[in-house]
Amino acid sequence: MGITYQIFGMRPDKLFNRLLVYGGSVVVLFYILGPFLWLVSSSFQPEQNLLDRDGSLFPTEWDFTAYRELLTGFLYDASSGIPYQARIFLRSMLNSLIVAGGVAVLSILIGSVAAYPLARMKFKGRNFLMFFILGTRLIPAIALAVPFYLMVKAVGMNDRLETLIVINLSFILPYVIWLLQAYYRSIPMELEEAARIDGCSRLGTLFRIILPLSLPGMVSTGILAFLLSWGDFFFALILTQSQSSFTSTVVASMFATDVDVKYVSIICAGVLSVIPPVSFALIFQRYIMSGLLSGAAKG
Amino acid sequence: MKNNFWPALGFLSPALLVILVTIVFPFGYAFFLSFHKWNLKYRDTPFVGFKNYSRILGSETFWEIVGTTAVFCVLSVFLIMTIGYLIALLLNEEFWGRGMLRALLLVPWAIPEVVNGILWKWLLDPSFGILNRILMKIGLIEEYHSWLNSMPSAMFSVIVAYVWTHVPLAALIILAGLQSISKEVKEAALVDGAGIFDRLILITTPLLRPVLVVVLMFETIFALKVFDIIYVLTGGGPGRATTVLGWQIYSRTFTNLAFGRGSALAMLLGLLTLIVAVLYFKYLNKEED
């Protein structure tokens, strides 16, 4: 046996490993949270502090005017001097909530039924259909922008939340079907066979056996669908024209590209509009991880 | 086997109906439009064959934009893969606070790209941004720099902002891959007595190759159609410096109202995406043989 040196009760290679791991985690923590925390910290500063190059980096006095303006903006009209974006801000959050919630519910309703034959039934053309459904994800959204715009105009459905729900649904559905069929495959076949022998129909086994057992999978898929459609910007940009259907990403872009709006309002709008998706993601992180990872492992 | 076909189709029909109406039909329509001169400013919409395509392929601007898109893709995907892999390796170790750090990765991931644009626009602000303040304080720059209005910093800024939201997903998927091979790696390393870096290059990376290729494919496809962050941060500028294909299609179509030409351009982007996917799949299949 050779001599083993010890530093702080650890062998040198072990110590090196620990230093690397803890040093690395500090760097990663700073990288993933730093930019966002800076935005949050700036949002509490009065405008003149933000514009003072030599002032303190962190808030010395707290100021909530900009937040108040965004949250109560809908009570005022154009004569109040509150910018248009701020007055429609809360409405746009509500619109996003309706669209993302609608997409999540509908995609689970349609997707959970569609995933069943792909996971459990043998039929001609199954592989083709799997490939076809997943293959539609390869089409860039922007390639469909013109037809969507013309179609929606032709049937008089532009500037409507229903339209946004249907169109986001089509892009999220293939993903949902893929995740759910992977989840169904993890349910033991024997359970289903027993039910079939007892005289249960295909539809019956789906509703009595598969769906109740897949609840965690459905929740995680639904949350992913919600977050994906919350983040949609492109379709909302080309298919909405007024505050009745502007979503929060569209209003955020109106803040970002308007040079006349105060810095602090833009920053506060940024912070407020990520509160729903970020808190959603952190609260349901277990579900999201399993959803993201099962899709990756099987796909 | 045969009698299963109709029941299966029954289950699938609502989903297929949605996909047919909102993806397949519009895609066919876009294909149709791309062979017509179709501008909302004019009433006539004559069939022009491949003229839209030949005009695009013959223009220098198009190739310049393809080049810009390629630069954006290669750099951002390279950074996403490298940083994602490093973070995954870190999270594969056992240490206090690991679960917390993994959960916090979802913060950048959940931020919509448009809001991510607001975030970086503030950090990079030419007059009051923190980046300018810090660099000035430590003496790296002599005066405040207008990062988004000059080259090459505009391109680099867009890439940094884009990479920030895309790293978490890559890291999490690579981490899942690492966890599925960790036993094999440990066994192999015990036999060889290999050090950390040897293990990484000789054992872990080859075993992880299928997962890495899948992440690489998805990130390439995402990066090819980048749009949101460009819209908010640079609007394709300065000049045409950050005009990627996605941005060009949007501005062609919705400011010039040239729907035929815009559709042809969109078809070319679709084709490019398809080529990338096919190449990666071919590579993956070859690996398995």
Interface residues (C-beta under 8 A of the other chain):
Chain A: D13 N17 R18 V21 Y22 G24 S25 V28 L29 Y31 I32 L33 P35 F36 W38 L39 S42 L50 L51 R53 L57 I110 G111 V113 A114 Y116 P117 L118 M121 K122 F123 K124 G125 R126 L129 I133 T136 L138 I139 P140 A141 I142 A143 L144 A145 V146 P147 F148 L150 M151 V166 I167 L169 S170 F171 L173 P174 I177 R202 L206 L227 W230 G231 F233 F234 L237 I238 S248 T249 A252 S253 F255 A256 T257 Y263 I266 I267 A269 G270 S273 V274 P277 V278 F280 A281 L282 Q285 I288 M289 L292 L293 A296 A297 G299
Chain B: M1 K2 N4 F5 P7 A8 L9 F11 L12 P14 A15 L16 V18 I19 V21 T22 I23 V24 F25 P26 F27 Y29 A30 L33 I83 L86 I87 L90 E93 F95 G97 R98 L101 R102 A103 L104 L105 L106 V107 P108 W109 A110 I111 P112 E113 V114 V115 G117 I118 L119 W120 K121 W122 L123 D125 S127 F128 I130 R133 W164 V167 P168 L169 L172 I173 A176 G177 S180 G195 I196 V211 V214 V215 I221 L224 K225 F227 D228 Y231 V232 G235 G246 I249 Y250 T253 F254 F259 G262 S263 A266 M267 L269 G270 T273 L274 A277
